[in-house]
Amino acid sequence: MVELVIFDCDGVLVDSDRISLRIQAERITALGLETSYEDCARDFLGLGMPATLRILSERLARPVPSGWADGLDRAVREAFERELRPVPGVIEALDKIDLPTCVASSGSQEKMRFTLGLTSLWDGFAGRINSADEVGRGKPAPELFLRAASSMATPPGRCVVVEDSPFGVIAAKAAGMSALGYAADGNGERLISEGARTFESMLELPGLLGVSTL
């Protein structure tokens, strides 16, 4: 029986990945590492900035320049103010889901207040938002999802995680939770390979959560 639905934020609640990955690819290329949007989606989607910086430093064989992450953050925020929208269908889906919900994201609390606030989703999750900054390790480690379940007094085995990244699915499975993979951008095979049941429209989500065995 499902007792709690744990939502990732970027790419699941807010349509931010298409914006942030585009800008990230441009700025990694400017560092001297030719990188496409697809490369960023494959290598960094769902990881969070500390892990991204470690990987970039390894590939560059030198530290990422001081201030690079802050510059990326500023550019992404400016683009969010112009372009950010809720994920198509997610508001309608949330209106139909009558189970307890919370958020668990690699992003900071401040970033989620900004993005969820821009899209009028903050109030619906206020007080039930968990950040990787609050645990020792972010995704693909399970700590973030375990914290979310504990904060809602729910056993991990009664939780379903809604994710769009393979790293998030890995974290959910490691936490002993079921995973539903939002695969609107054609990344379904990778999500399935990590153990998620995939779907392509948020309008499908309430029906999937009504299934007793996921």
C-alpha positions in Angstrom: 0.0 0.0 0.0 1.3 3.4 -0.9 1.2 5.9 2.0 3.6 8.6 0.8 4.5 10.1 -2.6 7.9 11.7 -2.7 8.5 14.1 -5.6 11.8 15.2 -7.1 11.6 18.9 -7.9 13.5 19.8 -11.1 12.1 18.1 -14.1 9.2 16.6 -12.1 7.4 19.6 -10.5 9.0 22.4 -12.5 10.1 22.3 -16.1 13.6 23.4 -15.2 15.9 20.8 -16.6 15.4 21.9 -20.2 16.6 25.4 -19.2 19.4 24.6 -16.7 20.9 21.8 -18.8 21.1 24.0 -21.9 22.9 26.7 -20.0 25.1 24.2 -18.1 26.2 22.7 -21.4 27.1 26.1 -22.8 29.2 27.0 -19.8 31.0 23.6 -19.5 31.9 24.0 -23.2 33.3 27.4 -22.4 35.6 25.7 -19.9 37.2 23.8 -22.7 35.1 20.6 -22.5 32.9 20.3 -25.5 29.5 19.3 -24.0 26.0 19.0 -25.4 22.6 19.2 -23.8 22.4 15.4 -24.1 25.8 15.0 -22.4 24.7 17.0 -19.5 21.4 15.1 -19.2 23.3 11.8 -19.2 26.1 12.8 -16.8 24.7 15.4 -14.4 20.9 15.3 -14.3 19.9 14.7 -10.7 23.4 14.8 -9.3 23.6 18.2 -7.7 26.4 20.8 -7.9 29.0 19.3 -5.5 29.2 16.0 -7.5 29.1 17.9 -10.8 32.1 20.0 -9.8 34.0 16.9 -8.8 33.4 15.3 -12.2 34.3 18.4 -14.1 37.5 18.8 -12.1 38.5 15.3 -12.9 37.8 15.8 -16.6 39.6 19.1 -16.7 42.5 17.7 -14.7 42.4 21.0 -12.7 39.9 22.6 -10.3 36.9 24.3 -11.8 37.5 28.1 -11.7 36.4 29.9 -8.6 33.0 31.5 -9.1 32.0 29.3 -12.0 29.2 27.6 -10.1 27.9 31.0 -8.9 28.0 32.3 -12.4 26.1 29.3 -13.7 23.5 29.8 -10.9 23.0 33.4 -11.8 22.5 32.7 -15.5 20.0 29.8 -14.8 18.0 32.0 -12.4 17.7 34.8 -14.9 16.5 32.3 -17.5 14.1 30.8 -14.9 12.5 34.2 -14.4 11.8 34.4 -18.1 11.0 30.8 -19.0 10.2 28.6 -16.0 6.8 26.8 -16.0 5.3 23.9 -14.0 5.8 20.5 -15.7 2.8 20.1 -18.1 0.0 18.3 -16.3 1.5 18.3 -12.8 -0.9 20.8 -11.3 -3.8 18.8 -12.5 -2.2 15.6 -11.2 -1.5 17.0 -7.8 -5.2 18.1 -7.5 -6.2 14.5 -8.0 -3.7 12.8 -5.7 -5.2 12.2 -2.2 -2.1 10.7 -0.6 0.4 12.6 1.6 3.1 14.1 -0.5 6.5 15.8 0.0 9.5 16.9 -2.0 13.1 15.6 -1.9 15.6 17.3 -4.3 19.3 17.8 -4.9 18.6 21.5 -5.0 18.9 23.8 -2.0 16.0 25.0 0.0 16.6 28.5 -1.3 16.6 27.3 -4.9 13.3 25.4 -4.4 11.7 28.4 -2.7 12.6 30.3 -5.8 11.5 27.8 -8.5 8.4 26.5 -6.7 7.5 30.1 -5.8 7.8 31.2 -9.5 5.4 28.4 -10.5 2.9 28.8 -7.6 3.8 25.3 -6.2 5.6 26.4 -3.0 2.5 26.7 -0.8 1.3 23.2 -1.6 4.5 21.7 -0.3 5.6 24.2 2.4 7.0 22.4 5.5 7.4 19.2 3.5 10.5 20.0 1.4 13.8 18.2 1.8 17.1 19.2 0.3 20.3 17.2 -0.3 22.1 19.9 1.6 20.5 18.5 4.8 22.0 15.1 4.5 25.5 13.8 4.3 25.3 12.5 0.7 22.9 13.4 -2.1 21.6 11.2 -4.9 22.4 8.4 -5.9 22.8 7.7 -2.2 19.6 6.9 -0.4 19.9 9.3 2.6 17.7 12.1 1.1 14.8 9.9 0.5 15.1 8.2 3.9 15.1 11.6 5.5 11.9 12.5 3.6 10.2 9.3 4.7 11.2 9.8 8.3 10.0 13.4 8.3 6.6 12.1 7.2 6.7 9.1 9.7 6.3 6.6 6.8 8.2 3.3 6.4 10.4 3.4 3.2 8.5 0.4 1.8 5.3 2.4 1.8 6.8 5.2 -0.2 6.8 5.9 -4.0 9.3 8.3 -5.5 8.5 10.2 -8.6 11.8 10.9 -10.5 13.1 11.9 -13.9 16.8 11.0 -13.5 18.5 7.6 -13.3 20.5 8.8 -10.2 17.3 9.6 -8.5 15.8 6.2 -9.3 19.0 4.5 -8.0 18.6 6.5 -4.7 15.0 5.5 -4.4 15.7 1.8 -4.9 18.6 1.9 -2.5 16.2 3.4 0.1 13.9 0.5 -0.3 11.2 2.5 -2.2 9.3 2.1 -5.4 10.1 4.5 -8.2 8.0 5.9 -11.0 10.1 7.4 -13.7 8.8 10.5 -15.6 10.1 9.9 -19.1 8.7 12.8 -21.2 12.1 13.5 -22.7 12.8 10.1 -24.1 15.0 8.8 -21.2 12.7 5.9 -20.4 15.2 3.1 -21.1 17.7 4.4 -18.5 15.0 4.8 -15.9 13.7 1.3 -16.6 17.2 -0.1 -16.4 17.5 1.2 -12.8 14.2 -0.3 -11.8 11.6 2.4 -12.4 8.1 2.0 -13.9 7.9 4.8 -16.5 5.2 7.1 -17.7 5.3 10.0 -20.2 2.5 12.3 -19.0 1.8 13.7 -15.6 -1.9 13.1 -16.2 -1.1 9.4 -15.9 0.3 9.7 -12.4 -2.8 9.7 -10.2 -3.9 6.4 -11.9 -0.5 4.8 -11.4 -0.6 5.7 -7.7 -3.9 3.9 -7.4 -2.2 0.6 -8.4 -1.5 -1.4 -5.3 1.6 -3.1 -6.7 4.2 -0.8 -8.4 
